[in-house]
Amino acid sequence: MSLQGRSAIVTGAGSGIGKALAARLARDGASVVVADLRDYDVAAAEIAKATGARTLGLQVDVSSEADVEDLVSKTLQAFGRIDILVNNAALFSPLVPREFDRIDAAEWRKVMDVNTLGVFLCCRACAPHLRASRCGRIINLASGAPIKGVPFLLHYVASKGAVIAMTRALARELGKDGVTVNALAPGFTLSEGVKKQPAHLKHGAAIPATRAIARDETPEDLVGAVSFLASDDAAFITGQTLVVDGGSAMV
Ligand SMILES: NC(=O)c1ccc[n+]([C@@H]2O[C@H](COP(=O)([O-])OP(=O)(O)OC[C@H]3O[C@@H](n4cnc5c(N)ncnc54)[C@H](O)[C@@H]3O)[C@@H](O)[C@H]2O)c1
């Protein structure tokens, strides 16, 4: 129960990787806000039942300033503080992998709105409360894709490269307040969303063979790293990108 008394927001936690991360932080003792466009209530109730933690499900579009402000004020009403922000919400599994010259500008902008503007808005709105916590933590879901140069998702790869850059710069801005900012870079992970998309399964089929530990990656493979980065043991680690992919990308 290393996070007893702390309050965490996990965006995109209605399903997939985000839900697994929210459940682990709850198991570690944190009160957890499940913020998503959909399935936020069901996920929050399931996590509370499974862990005994206090949870709150909120409908939030991370690319909307008004929604993000509302997320922060309702979190404070419910739990009185914000110690941990996990920026997990992103447009990923609904995207169809294809050559860069078949991506239109509207889809590019939408990906950037959710995957980069959304991270910025959540960091900006939570920052005063993370500073006040004195043990504030931001954990951004990046990806191994910009590190490895994965083809056929150029907008997504660009957005996750931006997340790594934002993590480094923000770590320097928030370090004096004791807030750490780190990124987690998963490999191709069989989340609920990915499992429903034959195009992603086809695109990722060859990836397990590139790993030192040559098996499929699941959301459960990621929860320990986030639990650690959120804990007091990681207080002097900031600006880093932790690759958790069974040893495919080695940095
Ligand atoms: N699954 C993978 O292979 C993989 C690999 C590397 C990184 N990642 C990253 O991990 C994170 C989670 O991956 P996943 O596979 O569970 O993704 P996913 O696409 O299946 O789910 C993302 C979640 O975010 C929510 N969401 C989407 N847009 C939102 C918005 N505007 N506001 C709030 N919530 C929104 C969705 O409803 C969904 O619950 C993402 O940041 C993704 O980019 C995933």
PDBQT file of the ligand as one rigid body, heavy atoms in Angstrom, charges set to zero:
ROOT
HETATM    1  N1  LIG A 301      -1.560  -1.047 -27.199  1.00  0.00    +0.000 N 
HETATM    2  C1  LIG A 301      -0.339  -0.792 -27.689  1.00  0.00    +0.000 C 
HETATM    3  O1  LIG A 301       0.235  -1.553 -28.479  1.00  0.00    +0.000 OA
HETATM    4  C2  LIG A 301       0.413   0.439 -27.252  1.00  0.00    +0.000 A 
HETATM    5  C3  LIG A 301       1.791   0.516 -27.505  1.00  0.00    +0.000 A 
HETATM    6  C4  LIG A 301       2.490   1.649 -27.110  1.00  0.00    +0.000 A 
HETATM    7  C5  LIG A 301       1.820   2.677 -26.468  1.00  0.00    +0.000 A 
HETATM    8  N2  LIG A 301       0.486   2.572 -26.232  1.00  0.00    +0.000 N 
HETATM    9  C6  LIG A 301      -0.166   3.689 -25.550  1.00  0.00    +0.000 C 
HETATM   10  O2  LIG A 301      -0.764   3.224 -24.357  1.00  0.00    +0.000 OA
HETATM   11  C7  LIG A 301      -1.977   3.946 -24.109  1.00  0.00    +0.000 C 
HETATM   12  C8  LIG A 301      -3.148   3.001 -24.001  1.00  0.00    +0.000 C 
HETATM   13  O3  LIG A 301      -3.157   2.107 -25.105  1.00  0.00    +0.000 OA
HETATM   14  P1  LIG A 301      -4.436   1.179 -25.437  1.00  0.00    +0.000 P 
HETATM   15  O4  LIG A 301      -3.965   0.138 -26.376  1.00  0.00    +0.000 OA
HETATM   16  O5  LIG A 301      -5.145   0.787 -24.176  1.00  0.00    +0.000 OA
HETATM   17  O6  LIG A 301      -5.266   2.269 -26.257  1.00  0.00    +0.000 OA
HETATM   18  P2  LIG A 301      -6.761   2.262 -26.780  1.00  0.00    +0.000 P 
HETATM   19  O7  LIG A 301      -6.778   3.049 -28.031  1.00  0.00    +0.000 OA
HETATM   20  O8  LIG A 301      -7.299   0.876 -26.840  1.00  0.00    +0.000 OA
HETATM   21  O9  LIG A 301      -7.524   2.982 -25.568  1.00  0.00    +0.000 OA
HETATM   22  C9  LIG A 301      -7.291   4.303 -25.253  1.00  0.00    +0.000 C 
HETATM   23  C10 LIG A 301      -8.316   4.770 -24.235  1.00  0.00    +0.000 C 
HETATM   24  O10 LIG A 301      -8.315   6.189 -24.311  1.00  0.00    +0.000 OA
HETATM   25  C11 LIG A 301      -9.662   6.644 -24.421  1.00  0.00    +0.000 C 
HETATM   26  N3  LIG A 301      -9.684   7.900 -25.166  1.00  0.00    +0.000 N 
HETATM   27  C12 LIG A 301      -9.498   8.091 -26.504  1.00  0.00    +0.000 A 
HETATM   28  N4  LIG A 301      -9.624   9.390 -26.808  1.00  0.00    +0.000 NA
HETATM   29  C13 LIG A 301      -9.891  10.039 -25.638  1.00  0.00    +0.000 A 
HETATM   30  C14 LIG A 301     -10.132  11.388 -25.308  1.00  0.00    +0.000 A 
HETATM   31  N5  LIG A 301     -10.141  12.354 -26.253  1.00  0.00    +0.000 N 
HETATM   32  N6  LIG A 301     -10.367  11.693 -24.020  1.00  0.00    +0.000 NA
HETATM   33  C15 LIG A 301     -10.380  10.739 -23.061  1.00  0.00    +0.000 A 
HETATM   34  N7  LIG A 301     -10.170   9.439 -23.316  1.00  0.00    +0.000 NA
HETATM   35  C16 LIG A 301      -9.933   9.103 -24.599  1.00  0.00    +0.000 A 
HETATM   36  C17 LIG A 301     -10.396   5.530 -25.155  1.00  0.00    +0.000 C 
HETATM   37  O11 LIG A 301     -11.806   5.613 -24.939  1.00  0.00    +0.000 OA
HETATM   38  C18 LIG A 301      -9.754   4.295 -24.549  1.00  0.00    +0.000 C 
HETATM   39  O12 LIG A 301     -10.400   3.870 -23.354  1.00  0.00    +0.000 OA
HETATM   40  C19 LIG A 301      -2.101   4.948 -25.261  1.00  0.00    +0.000 C 
HETATM   41  O13 LIG A 301      -1.489   6.157 -24.893  1.00  0.00    +0.000 OA
HETATM   42  C20 LIG A 301      -1.303   4.287 -26.362  1.00  0.00    +0.000 C 
HETATM   43  O14 LIG A 301      -0.856   5.206 -27.320  1.00  0.00    +0.000 OA
HETATM   44  C21 LIG A 301      -0.234   1.482 -26.610  1.00  0.00    +0.000 A 
ENDROOT
TORSDOF 0
